[in-house]
Structures are given as C-alpha cells and as structure tokens.
Amino acid sequence: MKSATDSTVTWGSGDVFADLGFSPTQSRSLHIRSQMMTALCRFIETEGLTQAAAAKRLKVSHPAFPT
C-alpha cells in the first residue's frame, strides 16, 4: 500500500480544459460556454424558476419529465 508520502502531485495550468487536452481554441470556447451556463444557472436559481418556467421564459423546450 502506498503512503501519502509516495504520491506525486501535478499542478494544473489554471485552465482545466487545456489540462484535459483541448486545443487553445476549444479551451477558450469551453471556458466561455461554462461561464454562460454558470450565469444562466444563477439567474434561474435567483429568480426561483422551475424548469418549465425557465424554459418558457427563455423560449426553449424543456424535457417532459418532472424536475
């Protein structure tokens, strides 16, 4: 069994998408998309919207299963 002192730590670059092997262009795109999704989730939570209400307000369809 390895002890904690036998472990190797590899520090990330600060860009998780680059660390996962995405190209710089893909990494930038994924970073922007993740920021947009985070902002959207915060908005929905702040407004107290249900999945159906958020879909209606954003004019998109929503899954036909309960939330």
Secondary structure, DSSP 8 states (H G I E B T S, - for coil): ---GGG-------S-HHHHTT--HHHHHHHHHHHHHHHHHHHHHHHHT--HHHHHHHTT----SS--
